[in-house]
Amino acid sequence: MIRRRRYLAAVTCTAAAAVVAAACSAPGSDKSSSAGGSGPIKIAVVDAQSGQLSSLGAWELKGARLAVGEWNKAGGINGRQIQLDVFDDQGDPTVGTTLARKIDSEGYVAMIGTAESAVTIAMAPTLRQAEIPNITSGQSPGLVAVNSPFLFLNGPTSTTYDETLAKYIVDKKGIKNIALITNNGSFGKGEHDAFSKALASRSVTPVADQVVTSDQKDFSAALTTIRQKRPQLIFLGAEEVESGLIVKQARDLGITAPFAGAAPQGTPVFLDTAGAANVEGTIVSSPYLGNDASDAARKFAAAYKAAYGQDAELHGAKAYDGTQILLTALKTSNAATGKALADAIRSTKYTGLLGNFAYDDTGVGVFATAIGTITGGKLVAESA
C-alpha cells in the first residue's frame, strides 16, 4: 500500500475546531496503532450530526454502533477491539473534504457514511488517494460515476429505487398523469434523472417537472403549477424534512393527489414533518419496508430498541449492514488495510437486512427494492 501522506499539522483537532467542532472529540493517533497488528482498529463514521440532515446522521451512527458493539462483545477482530469515532460533516461537502484529510492523518482504516451523496462524492478523491475504503449510504448514481475502487454502497442506487417505483405505478397501476418535484442537490438530481429515465422508457412524459433548491422552505409557486396540471400522482425527489414540508404545503393548497418516492418517504421524519394524515397513501420504494419484514429485521429492531429506546428504520439498517460487511472483510483479510481491505469488501458475500450483497466493479452490492404504501401511519408492504 502506498504510504499515506501526513496531512499538515494545522488540520488537528484544535485547529479544525472552528470548522468541524463535532469531529474534534475523535482522538488522534499515528497510523501504526490502527493499521498495524496491535491496538484498536479505528473506523470513522461521517454523517451530518447537526443541521437539517442530522436525523440521517443519528440513525446511521446508531446502526454502526450496534454492529461494532456486537463484534467487540464477541472479542473484536483477532483480539483487537474496534474503535468507532464519529465526525460531523454538517451536510456540507467542504466540511467533508476537510474531514477526509483528517481521517487520513489520524490513522482510520475505513469509513462508514455519509448518507449525503454530495458529501461522499466530495470526499472520494482524498479517500481514494489515501486508500481508505468507504461504505456509503448515499444512493445517487453520481457515486458510481466517481469510479473509485475504494467506494462502496450499502444499498441500491436511485436507478433501482425508481425503476421499481415506475414499474409499480405505471405498469401495475396504470398511472401515467404524473408530476415531478425534486431538489437541485445531488440526491434530488439523482432521483429526478433516474425516475425520468424510467418514465421515458415507458413513453410517459411528466405533466409538470418542478425543481426547487435543497434549502427551500416555500414551495407555493412550484405546487401551484403542479395543481394546475391536476396530476394523478406526484413524485418526490427530496430529503426527509423538505419532502415533508412539500407534502404539507401541497395539502394546504388543496392538492389531494398521492405522493411517491424512495428512501426518505419511508422515514418517521417525513411522516412527522408532513403530518400522518397528509402522507396517507404515499407509495415508497425501499429495500427495507419495516421492522417486521423478516426474522432478521425483527432481531435487528429488537436489539436497536434495547440499545437506544427507539424504533429502527431504513438508514440505521443500512449502516448496520455496511458496518457488518466492513467488519466481515476485516476479519477475513486478517485486518488488512488499503487496497487489500477494499478487495476483501468486494469479495464479501453478505445476507443483510436490505438483501443479499454481492459487490460488482461499480461498488454496488444490492440491486432490489420493494414497494410499500403508508397506511394508518405505517409503511405497509404491497403484494408482489
Buried (B, 14 or more C-beta within 10 A) or exposed (E): EEEBEEBEEEBBBEEBEEBBEBBBEBEEBEBEBBBBEEBBBBBBBBBBBEBBBBBBBBBBBBBBBBBBBBBBEEEBBEEBBBBBBBBBBBBBBEBBBBBBBBBBBBBBBBBBBBBBBBBBBBBBEBBBBBBBBBBBBBBBBBBBEBEBBBBBBBBBBBBBBBBBBBBBBBEEEEBBBBBBBBBBBBBBBBBBBBBBBBBEEEEBEBBBBBBBEBEBEEBEEBBEBBBEBEBBBBBBBBBBBBBBBBBBBBBEEEBEBBBBBBBBBBBBBBBBBBEEEBBBBBBBBBBBBBBEBEEEBBEBBEBBEEEBEEEBBBBBBBBBBBBBBBBBBBBBBEBBBBBBBBBBBBEBEBEBBBBEBBBEEBBBBBBEBBBBBBEEEEBEBBEE
